[in-house]
Amino acid sequence: MSAMQIDSAQDFRPLQIYEQVSEQIRADIRGGRYAPDARLPSERDLAARLRVGRPAVREALGALQNEGLVVTRRNSGTYVAANALDLLAQADAGGDTRGGLYADYSPSAALAARLILEPAIARRAAAQKARDSLAEHYLAQMETLADVDDPEQRALWNNSDRLFHRQLAVMTGDALLVKFAQEISQTMDQSLWKRLKEDAIYEPARIRLYVAEHRLIYEAIVIGDADAAAFYVEQHIRRVQRDVTPV
């Protein structure tokens, strides 16, 4: 086998489920099943037709939104973009409408990993029983969000959210856990994750609830209540799962 063949084999990566779903929807747009400006079937109907879970459909639609191929209208549904065929033609000619999205990890897979790792991190952090100025800084930033329609405030909130969770690992004093948490933090900063989060979470009441949950996690760690810290983290992540990737 030549060096070129070896490199190609090393670069091969099977598509995740949501990527396969987005590929199928692209093919359906190209083939005329879904015309420009047409409303797509609901997430539930697409999931039934493609025999996948709704989280995979939601992630696929988020990826297609990032590419500009579909648009979501609140309380109306998801529609094929008016210029979708032009974008796909550009991709067929050698461009790429996906903008590197195939490097994104599936948000549902990332959340499943967080559900395993972060309660353990909270327990370890609680063993230190100490306050942390950076974690408090990120909490304070999250609490300043006043206008959920302001892109700059949403970006600040999203950044503070993911960095707060990373800082909990720093509070453990365990360098390996910090490394794991950094990988998760980078995943939460990817375009597909942010798209799904923006669609699902950005409403005032939901933001206030998330901020309160973060505060409960932090205060349980500070007083050294490992059981409470782990419980609050688990409940918070399960809520994010329901909001971002509903079954």
CYANA upper distance limits for C-alpha pairs under 8 A (distance plus 0.5 A):
  1 MET  CA      5 GLN  CA      6.62
  1 MET  CA      6 ILE  CA      7.22
  2 SER  CA      6 ILE  CA      6.83
  3 ALA  CA      7 ASP  CA      6.70
  4 MET  CA      8 SER  CA      6.74
  5 GLN  CA      9 ALA  CA      6.72
  6 ILE  CA     10 GLN  CA      6.75
  7 ASP  CA     11 ASP  CA      6.74
  8 SER  CA     12 PHE  CA      6.90
 15 LEU  CA     19 GLU  CA      6.22
 15 LEU  CA     20 GLN  CA      6.69
 16 GLN  CA     20 GLN  CA      6.89
 16 GLN  CA    106 SER  CA      8.03
 17 ILE  CA     21 VAL  CA      6.82
 17 ILE  CA     52 VAL  CA      8.34
 17 ILE  CA     56 ALA  CA      6.73
 18 TYR  CA     22 SER  CA      6.71
 18 TYR  CA     56 ALA  CA      4.97
 18 TYR  CA     57 VAL  CA      6.72
 18 TYR  CA     59 GLU  CA      6.34
 18 TYR  CA     60 ALA  CA      5.38
 18 TYR  CA    106 SER  CA      7.91
 19 GLU  CA     23 GLU  CA      6.66
 19 GLU  CA     60 ALA  CA      6.72
 19 GLU  CA    102 TYR  CA      7.99
 20 GLN  CA     24 GLN  CA      6.76
 21 VAL  CA     25 ILE  CA      6.84
 21 VAL  CA     50 LEU  CA      7.96
 21 VAL  CA     56 ALA  CA      7.76
 21 VAL  CA     57 VAL  CA      7.07
 21 VAL  CA     60 ALA  CA      6.46
 22 SER  CA     26 ARG  CA      6.65
 22 SER  CA     57 VAL  CA      8.39
 22 SER  CA     60 ALA  CA      5.29
 22 SER  CA     61 LEU  CA      7.36
 22 SER  CA     63 ALA  CA      7.79
 22 SER  CA     64 LEU  CA      7.21
 23 GLU  CA     27 ALA  CA      6.72
 24 GLN  CA     28 ASP  CA      6.69
 25 ILE  CA     29 ILE  CA      6.70
 26 ARG  CA     30 ARG  CA      6.73
 26 ARG  CA     88 LEU  CA      8.43
 27 ALA  CA     31 GLY  CA      6.50
 28 ASP  CA     32 GLY  CA      6.61
 28 ASP  CA     33 ARG  CA      5.51
 28 ASP  CA     34 TYR  CA      6.49
 29 ILE  CA     33 ARG  CA      6.36
 29 ILE  CA     34 TYR  CA      5.35
 29 ILE  CA     35 ALA  CA      6.66
 29 ILE  CA     36 PRO  CA      8.31
 29 ILE  CA     80 VAL  CA      8.34
 29 ILE  CA     84 ALA  CA      8.27
 29 ILE  CA     85 LEU  CA      7.86
 30 ARG  CA     85 LEU  CA      7.13
 30 ARG  CA     88 LEU  CA      7.95
 34 TYR  CA     38 ALA  CA      6.65
 34 TYR  CA     39 ARG  CA      8.23
 34 TYR  CA     40 LEU  CA      7.40
 34 TYR  CA     80 VAL  CA      7.50
 35 ALA  CA     80 VAL  CA      7.21
 36 PRO  CA     79 TYR  CA      8.30
 36 PRO  CA     80 VAL  CA      5.52
 36 PRO  CA     81 ALA  CA      6.11
 36 PRO  CA     82 ALA  CA      5.23
 36 PRO  CA     83 ASN  CA      7.42
 36 PRO  CA     84 ALA  CA      6.91
 36 PRO  CA     85 LEU  CA      7.90
 37 ASP  CA     79 TYR  CA      6.25
 37 ASP  CA     80 VAL  CA      5.47
 37 ASP  CA     81 ALA  CA      6.12
 37 ASP  CA     82 ALA  CA      5.74
 38 ALA  CA     79 TYR  CA      5.94
 38 ALA  CA     80 VAL  CA      6.03
 39 ARG  CA     77 GLY  CA      7.34
 39 ARG  CA     78 THR  CA      6.33
 39 ARG  CA     79 TYR  CA      4.73
 39 ARG  CA     80 VAL  CA      6.96
 40 LEU  CA     77 GLY  CA      7.88
 40 LEU  CA     78 THR  CA      6.15
 40 LEU  CA     79 TYR  CA      5.99
 40 LEU  CA     80 VAL  CA      7.44
 41 PRO  CA     45 ASP  CA      6.33
 41 PRO  CA     46 LEU  CA      6.50
 41 PRO  CA     78 THR  CA      8.43
 42 SER  CA     46 LEU  CA      6.64
 42 SER  CA     77 GLY  CA      7.66
 42 SER  CA     78 THR  CA      8.34
 43 GLU  CA     47 ALA  CA      6.51
 43 GLU  CA     54 ARG  CA      6.61
 43 GLU  CA     57 VAL  CA      6.63
 43 GLU  CA     58 ARG  CA      7.24
 44 ARG  CA     48 ALA  CA      6.75
 44 ARG  CA     54 ARG  CA      6.74
 45 ASP  CA     49 ARG  CA      6.59
 46 LEU  CA     50 LEU  CA      6.50
 46 LEU  CA     57 VAL  CA      7.49
 47 ALA  CA     51 ARG  CA      6.05
 47 ALA  CA     52 VAL  CA      5.52
 47 ALA  CA     53 GLY  CA      6.13
 47 ALA  CA     54 ARG  CA      5.98
 47 ALA  CA     56 ALA  CA      8.49
 47 ALA  CA     57 VAL  CA      6.71
 48 ALA  CA     52 VAL  CA      7.26
 52 VAL  CA     56 ALA  CA      7.17
 52 VAL  CA     57 VAL  CA      7.93
 53 GLY  CA     57 VAL  CA      7.29
 53 GLY  CA    247 VAL  CA      7.35
 54 ARG  CA     58 ARG  CA      6.60
 54 ARG  CA    245 THR  CA      7.86
 54 ARG  CA    246 PRO  CA      7.16
 54 ARG  CA    247 VAL  CA      5.96
 55 PRO  CA     59 GLU  CA      6.63
 55 PRO  CA    108 SER  CA      7.34
 55 PRO  CA    245 THR  CA      5.09
 55 PRO  CA    246 PRO  CA      6.39
 55 PRO  CA    247 VAL  CA      6.59
 56 ALA  CA     60 ALA  CA      6.60
 56 ALA  CA    108 SER  CA      8.46
 56 ALA  CA    245 THR  CA      8.47
 57 VAL  CA     61 LEU  CA      6.64
 58 ARG  CA     62 GLY  CA      6.68
 58 ARG  CA    196 LEU  CA      8.25
 58 ARG  CA    245 THR  CA      7.12
 59 GLU  CA     63 ALA  CA      6.75
 59 GLU  CA    106 SER  CA      7.76
 59 GLU  CA    107 PRO  CA      7.82
 59 GLU  CA    192 LEU  CA      7.82
 59 GLU  CA    196 LEU  CA      7.62
 59 GLU  CA    245 THR  CA      8.10
 60 ALA  CA     64 LEU  CA      6.76
 61 LEU  CA     65 GLN  CA      6.57
 61 LEU  CA     70 VAL  CA      7.96
 62 GLY  CA     66 ASN  CA      6.85
 62 GLY  CA    192 LEU  CA      6.57
 62 GLY  CA    195 ARG  CA      6.52
 62 GLY  CA    196 LEU  CA      6.45
 63 ALA  CA     67 GLU  CA      6.98
 63 ALA  CA     98 ARG  CA      8.11
 63 ALA  CA    101 LEU  CA      7.37
 63 ALA  CA    192 LEU  CA      6.28
 64 LEU  CA     68 GLY  CA      6.83
 64 LEU  CA     69 LEU  CA      5.88
 64 LEU  CA     70 VAL  CA      6.34
 64 LEU  CA     98 ARG  CA      8.23
 65 GLN  CA     69 LEU  CA      6.36
 65 GLN  CA     70 VAL  CA      5.51
 65 GLN  CA     71 VAL  CA      6.34
 65 GLN  CA     72 THR  CA      8.22
 66 ASN  CA     98 ARG  CA      7.94
 66 ASN  CA     99 GLY  CA      8.48
 66 ASN  CA    191 SER  CA      7.92
 66 ASN  CA    192 LEU  CA      7.70
 66 ASN  CA    195 ARG  CA      7.87
 67 GLU  CA     97 THR  CA      5.72
 67 GLU  CA     98 ARG  CA      5.74
 67 GLU  CA     99 GLY  CA      7.27
 68 GLY  CA     81 ALA  CA      7.36
 68 GLY  CA     84 ALA  CA      7.76
 68 GLY  CA     87 LEU  CA      8.49
 68 GLY  CA     97 THR  CA      8.19
 69 LEU  CA     80 VAL  CA      6.64
 69 LEU  CA     81 ALA  CA      5.71
 69 LEU  CA     83 ASN  CA      7.98
 69 LEU  CA     84 ALA  CA      5.36
 69 LEU  CA     87 LEU  CA      7.78
 70 VAL  CA     78 THR  CA      7.11
 70 VAL  CA     79 TYR  CA      5.95
 70 VAL  CA     80 VAL  CA      4.89
 70 VAL  CA     81 ALA  CA      5.21
 70 VAL  CA     84 ALA  CA      7.88
 71 VAL  CA     78 THR  CA      6.11
 71 VAL  CA     79 TYR  CA      5.82
 71 VAL  CA     80 VAL  CA      6.91
 71 VAL  CA     81 ALA  CA      6.48
 72 THR  CA     76 SER  CA      8.22
 72 THR  CA     77 GLY  CA      6.26
 72 THR  CA     78 THR  CA      4.75
 72 THR  CA     79 TYR  CA      6.74
 73 ARG  CA     77 GLY  CA      5.97
 73 ARG  CA     78 THR  CA      6.68
 73 ARG  CA     79 TYR  CA      8.21
 80 VAL  CA     84 ALA  CA      7.15
 83 ASN  CA     87 LEU  CA      6.88
 84 ALA  CA     88 LEU  CA      6.69
 85 LEU  CA     89 ALA  CA      6.53
 86 ASP  CA     90 GLN  CA      6.76
 87 LEU  CA     91 ALA  CA      6.85
 87 LEU  CA     97 THR  CA      7.07
 88 LEU  CA     92 ASP  CA      6.62
 88 LEU  CA     97 THR  CA      7.62
 89 ALA  CA     93 ALA  CA      6.66
 90 GLN  CA     94 GLY  CA      7.04
 90 GLN  CA     95 GLY  CA      5.85
 90 GLN  CA     96 ASP  CA      7.84
 90 GLN  CA     97 THR  CA      8.30
 91 ALA  CA     95 GLY  CA      4.58
 91 ALA  CA     96 ASP  CA      5.20
 91 ALA  CA     97 THR  CA      6.43
 98 ARG  CA    102 TYR  CA      7.73
100 GLY  CA    104 ASP  CA      8.22
101 LEU  CA    191 SER  CA      7.77
101 LEU  CA    192 LEU  CA      7.56
104 ASP  CA    187 THR  CA      7.69
104 ASP  CA    190 GLN  CA      6.84
104 ASP  CA    191 SER  CA      8.08
104 ASP  CA    192 LEU  CA      7.22
105 TYR  CA    109 ALA  CA      7.72
105 TYR  CA    110 ALA  CA      7.36
105 TYR  CA    187 THR  CA      7.09
106 SER  CA    110 ALA  CA      6.73
107 PRO  CA    111 LEU  CA      6.56
107 PRO  CA    188 MET  CA      8.48
107 PRO  CA    192 LEU  CA      8.15
107 PRO  CA    193 TRP  CA      6.33
107 PRO  CA    245 THR  CA      8.32
108 SER  CA    112 ALA  CA      6.72
108 SER  CA    241 GLN  CA      7.73
108 SER  CA    245 THR  CA      6.92
109 ALA  CA    113 ALA  CA      6.81
110 ALA  CA    114 ARG  CA      6.69
110 ALA  CA    184 ILE  CA      7.61
110 ALA  CA    187 THR  CA      7.86
111 LEU  CA    115 LEU  CA      6.64
111 LEU  CA    237 ILE  CA      7.57
111 LEU  CA    241 GLN  CA      7.20
112 ALA  CA    116 ILE  CA      7.21
113 ALA  CA    117 LEU  CA      6.75
114 ARG  CA    118 GLU  CA      5.89
114 ARG  CA    184 ILE  CA      8.08
114 ARG  CA    237 ILE  CA      7.95
115 LEU  CA    119 PRO  CA      7.36
115 LEU  CA    234 GLU  CA      6.71
115 LEU  CA    237 ILE  CA      6.89
115 LEU  CA    238 ARG  CA      8.15
116 ILE  CA    120 ALA  CA      7.89
117 LEU  CA    121 ILE  CA      6.86
118 GLU  CA    122 ALA  CA      6.63
118 GLU  CA    230 ALA  CA      8.14
118 GLU  CA    233 VAL  CA      7.28
118 GLU  CA    234 GLU  CA      8.14
119 PRO  CA    123 ARG  CA      6.83
119 PRO  CA    229 ALA  CA      7.77
119 PRO  CA    230 ALA  CA      4.74
119 PRO  CA    231 PHE  CA      7.59
119 PRO  CA    233 VAL  CA      6.20
119 PRO  CA    234 GLU  CA      6.55
120 ALA  CA    124 ARG  CA      6.81
120 ALA  CA    230 ALA  CA      7.22
121 ILE  CA    125 ALA  CA      6.58
121 ILE  CA    168 LEU  CA      7.43
121 ILE  CA    169 ALA  CA      6.30
121 ILE  CA    172 THR  CA      7.36
121 ILE  CA    177 LEU  CA      7.81
121 ILE  CA    230 ALA  CA      8.49
122 ALA  CA    126 ALA  CA      6.56
122 ALA  CA    168 LEU  CA      7.21
122 ALA  CA    169 ALA  CA      8.10
122 ALA  CA    172 THR  CA      8.44
122 ALA  CA    217 ILE  CA      8.29
122 ALA  CA    221 ILE  CA      7.17
122 ALA  CA    226 ALA  CA      7.28
122 ALA  CA    229 ALA  CA      6.09
122 ALA  CA    230 ALA  CA      5.93
122 ALA  CA    233 VAL  CA      7.79
123 ARG  CA    127 ALA  CA      6.98
123 ARG  CA    221 ILE  CA      8.02
123 ARG  CA    225 ASP  CA      8.46
123 ARG  CA    226 ALA  CA      5.01
123 ARG  CA    227 ASP  CA      7.43
123 ARG  CA    229 ALA  CA      6.93
123 ARG  CA    230 ALA  CA      6.35
124 ARG  CA    128 GLN  CA      7.62
124 ARG  CA    172 THR  CA      5.84
124 ARG  CA    226 ALA  CA      8.00
125 ALA  CA    129 LYS  CA      7.52
125 ALA  CA    168 LEU  CA      7.09
125 ALA  CA    169 ALA  CA      7.46
125 ALA  CA    171 MET  CA      5.70
125 ALA  CA    172 THR  CA      4.63
125 ALA  CA    173 GLY  CA      8.23
125 ALA  CA    221 ILE  CA      6.64
125 ALA  CA    226 ALA  CA      8.47
126 ALA  CA    130 ALA  CA      8.21
126 ALA  CA    172 THR  CA      8.22
126 ALA  CA    220 ALA  CA      7.68
126 ALA  CA    221 ILE  CA      4.57
126 ALA  CA    222 VAL  CA      6.79
126 ALA  CA    223 ILE  CA      7.70
126 ALA  CA    224 GLY  CA      4.90
126 ALA  CA    225 ASP  CA      6.59
126 ALA  CA    226 ALA  CA      5.65
126 ALA  CA    229 ALA  CA      7.68
127 ALA  CA    172 THR  CA      8.24
127 ALA  CA    221 ILE  CA      8.23
127 ALA  CA    224 GLY  CA      6.31
127 ALA  CA    226 ALA  CA      7.42
128 GLN  CA    171 MET  CA      7.90
128 GLN  CA    172 THR  CA      7.18
128 GLN  CA    222 VAL  CA      8.49
128 GLN  CA    224 GLY  CA      7.61
129 LYS  CA    221 ILE  CA      6.70
129 LYS  CA    222 VAL  CA      5.35
129 LYS  CA    223 ILE  CA      6.17
129 LYS  CA    224 GLY  CA      5.11
130 ALA  CA    171 MET  CA      8.42
130 ALA  CA    221 ILE  CA      8.10
130 ALA  CA    222 VAL  CA      5.64
130 ALA  CA    223 ILE  CA      8.07
130 ALA  CA    224 GLY  CA      8.46
131 ARG  CA    222 VAL  CA      6.03
132 ASP  CA    136 GLU  CA      6.82
132 ASP  CA    171 MET  CA      7.60
133 SER  CA    137 HIS  CA      6.60
134 LEU  CA    138 TYR  CA      6.78
134 LEU  CA    164 PHE  CA      8.41
134 LEU  CA    167 GLN  CA      7.70
135 ALA  CA    139 LEU  CA      6.75
135 ALA  CA    164 PHE  CA      5.97
135 ALA  CA    167 GLN  CA      6.39
135 ALA  CA    168 LEU  CA      7.73
135 ALA  CA    218 TYR  CA      8.47
136 GLU  CA    140 ALA  CA      6.61
137 HIS  CA    141 GLN  CA      6.77
138 TYR  CA    142 MET  CA      6.78
138 TYR  CA    160 SER  CA      5.45
138 TYR  CA    161 ASP  CA      7.56
138 TYR  CA    163 LEU  CA      7.58
138 TYR  CA    164 PHE  CA      6.15
139 LEU  CA    143 GLU  CA      6.78
139 LEU  CA    160 SER  CA      7.75
139 LEU  CA    161 ASP  CA      8.38
139 LEU  CA    164 PHE  CA      7.59
139 LEU  CA    211 VAL  CA      7.88
139 LEU  CA    214 HIS  CA      7.83
139 LEU  CA    215 ARG  CA      7.64
140 ALA  CA    144 THR  CA      7.00
141 GLN  CA    145 LEU  CA      7.81
141 GLN  CA    156 LEU  CA      7.94
141 GLN  CA    157 TRP  CA      7.35
141 GLN  CA    160 SER  CA      6.99
142 MET  CA    156 LEU  CA      8.14
142 MET  CA    157 TRP  CA      5.67
142 MET  CA    160 SER  CA      6.72
142 MET  CA    161 ASP  CA      7.48
142 MET  CA    211 VAL  CA      7.02
143 GLU  CA    208 ARG  CA      8.34
143 GLU  CA    211 VAL  CA      7.00
145 LEU  CA    153 GLN  CA      6.64
145 LEU  CA    154 ARG  CA      8.10
145 LEU  CA    157 TRP  CA      7.35
146 ALA  CA    153 GLN  CA      8.31
147 ASP  CA    153 GLN  CA      7.41
147 ASP  CA    204 PRO  CA      8.48
148 VAL  CA    153 GLN  CA      7.42
148 VAL  CA    154 ARG  CA      6.66
148 VAL  CA    202 TYR  CA      6.52
148 VAL  CA    203 GLU  CA      6.79
148 VAL  CA    204 PRO  CA      7.03
149 ASP  CA    154 ARG  CA      7.95
150 ASP  CA    154 ARG  CA      6.74
151 PRO  CA    155 ALA  CA      6.57
152 GLU  CA    156 LEU  CA      6.70
153 GLN  CA    157 TRP  CA      6.60
154 ARG  CA    158 ASN  CA      6.59
154 ARG  CA    202 TYR  CA      8.32
155 ALA  CA    159 ASN  CA      6.59
156 LEU  CA    160 SER  CA      6.54
157 TRP  CA    161 ASP  CA      6.49
158 ASN  CA    162 ARG  CA      6.92
158 ASN  CA    194 LYS  CA      8.30
159 ASN  CA    163 LEU  CA      6.64
159 ASN  CA    189 ASP  CA      8.10
160 SER  CA    164 PHE  CA      6.39
161 ASP  CA    165 HIS  CA      7.12
162 ARG  CA    166 ARG  CA      6.92
162 ARG  CA    185 SER  CA      6.13
162 ARG  CA    188 MET  CA      6.99
162 ARG  CA    189 ASP  CA      8.14
163 LEU  CA    167 GLN  CA      6.52
163 LEU  CA    185 SER  CA      7.26
164 PHE  CA    168 LEU  CA      7.00
165 HIS  CA    169 ALA  CA      7.71
165 HIS  CA    181 ALA  CA      8.15
165 HIS  CA    185 SER  CA      8.13
166 ARG  CA    170 VAL  CA      7.32
166 ARG  CA    178 VAL  CA      7.55
166 ARG  CA    181 ALA  CA      5.76
166 ARG  CA    182 GLN  CA      6.68
166 ARG  CA    184 ILE  CA      8.43
166 ARG  CA    185 SER  CA      6.73
167 GLN  CA    171 MET  CA      6.79
168 LEU  CA    172 THR  CA      7.39
169 ALA  CA    173 GLY  CA      7.85
169 ALA  CA    174 ASP  CA      7.81
169 ALA  CA    177 LEU  CA      6.42
169 ALA  CA    178 VAL  CA      5.53
169 ALA  CA    181 ALA  CA      6.82
170 VAL  CA    174 ASP  CA      7.49
170 VAL  CA    175 ALA  CA      8.04
170 VAL  CA    177 LEU  CA      8.32
170 VAL  CA    178 VAL  CA      6.11
172 THR  CA    177 LEU  CA      8.30
174 ASP  CA    178 VAL  CA      6.88
175 ALA  CA    179 LYS  CA      6.80
176 LEU  CA    180 PHE  CA      6.92
177 LEU  CA    181 ALA  CA      6.60
178 VAL  CA    182 GLN  CA      6.56
179 LYS  CA    183 GLU  CA      7.02
180 PHE  CA    184 ILE  CA      7.09
181 ALA  CA    185 SER  CA      6.57
182 GLN  CA    186 GLN  CA      6.69
183 GLU  CA    187 THR  CA      6.87
184 ILE  CA    188 MET  CA      6.79
185 SER  CA    189 ASP  CA      6.97
186 GLN  CA    190 GLN  CA      7.23
187 THR  CA    193 TRP  CA      7.93
188 MET  CA    193 TRP  CA      6.26
188 MET  CA    194 LYS  CA      7.56
189 ASP  CA    193 TRP  CA      7.34
189 ASP  CA    194 LYS  CA      7.16
190 GLN  CA    194 LYS  CA      6.90
191 SER  CA    195 ARG  CA      6.61
192 LEU  CA    196 LEU  CA      6.83
193 TRP  CA    197 LYS  CA      6.63
194 LYS  CA    198 GLU  CA      6.48
195 ARG  CA    199 ASP  CA      6.80
196 LEU  CA    200 ALA  CA      6.66
196 LEU  CA    244 VAL  CA      6.46
197 LYS  CA    201 ILE  CA      6.05
197 LYS  CA    202 TYR  CA      7.90
197 LYS  CA    244 VAL  CA      6.40
198 GLU  CA    202 TYR  CA      5.99
200 ALA  CA    243 ASP  CA      6.24
200 ALA  CA    244 VAL  CA      6.08
201 ILE  CA    206 ARG  CA      6.67
201 ILE  CA    207 ILE  CA      7.46
201 ILE  CA    243 ASP  CA      7.17
201 ILE  CA    244 VAL  CA      7.89
202 TYR  CA    206 ARG  CA      7.41
202 TYR  CA    207 ILE  CA      7.07
203 GLU  CA    207 ILE  CA      6.71
204 PRO  CA    208 ARG  CA      6.76
205 ALA  CA    209 LEU  CA      6.81
206 ARG  CA    210 TYR  CA      6.78
207 ILE  CA    211 VAL  CA      6.70
208 ARG  CA    212 ALA  CA      6.70
209 LEU  CA    213 GLU  CA      6.76
210 TYR  CA    214 HIS  CA      6.75
210 TYR  CA    236 HIS  CA      8.04
211 VAL  CA    215 ARG  CA      6.78
212 ALA  CA    216 LEU  CA      6.78
213 GLU  CA    217 ILE  CA      6.80
213 GLU  CA    232 TYR  CA      7.44
213 GLU  CA    236 HIS  CA      6.93
214 HIS  CA    218 TYR  CA      6.76
215 ARG  CA    219 GLU  CA      6.60
216 LEU  CA    220 ALA  CA      6.59
216 LEU  CA    229 ALA  CA      8.12
216 LEU  CA    232 TYR  CA      7.30
217 ILE  CA    221 ILE  CA      6.87
217 ILE  CA    228 ALA  CA      8.17
217 ILE  CA    229 ALA  CA      5.59
217 ILE  CA    230 ALA  CA      8.30
217 ILE  CA    232 TYR  CA      6.07
217 ILE  CA    233 VAL  CA      6.71
218 TYR  CA    222 VAL  CA      6.74
218 TYR  CA    229 ALA  CA      7.90
219 GLU  CA    223 ILE  CA      6.80
220 ALA  CA    224 GLY  CA      6.72
220 ALA  CA    225 ASP  CA      5.68
220 ALA  CA    226 ALA  CA      7.54
220 ALA  CA    228 ALA  CA      6.50
220 ALA  CA    229 ALA  CA      5.52
221 ILE  CA    225 ASP  CA      6.43
221 ILE  CA    226 ALA  CA      7.00
221 ILE  CA    229 ALA  CA      6.19
225 ASP  CA    229 ALA  CA      6.68
226 ALA  CA    230 ALA  CA      6.62
227 ASP  CA    231 PHE  CA      6.61
228 ALA  CA    232 TYR  CA      6.54
229 ALA  CA    233 VAL  CA      6.72
230 ALA  CA    234 GLU  CA      6.65
231 PHE  CA    235 GLN  CA      6.69
232 TYR  CA    236 HIS  CA      6.55
233 VAL  CA    237 ILE  CA      6.71
234 GLU  CA    238 ARG  CA      6.66
235 GLN  CA    239 ARG  CA      6.70
236 HIS  CA    240 VAL  CA      6.88
237 ILE  CA    241 GLN  CA      6.67
238 ARG  CA    242 ARG  CA      6.85
239 ARG  CA    243 ASP  CA      6.72
240 VAL  CA    244 VAL  CA      6.29
240 VAL  CA    245 THR  CA      8.36
241 GLN  CA    245 THR  CA      5.86
241 GLN  CA    246 PRO  CA      7.14
242 ARG  CA    246 PRO  CA      5.20
242 ARG  CA    247 VAL  CA      7.77
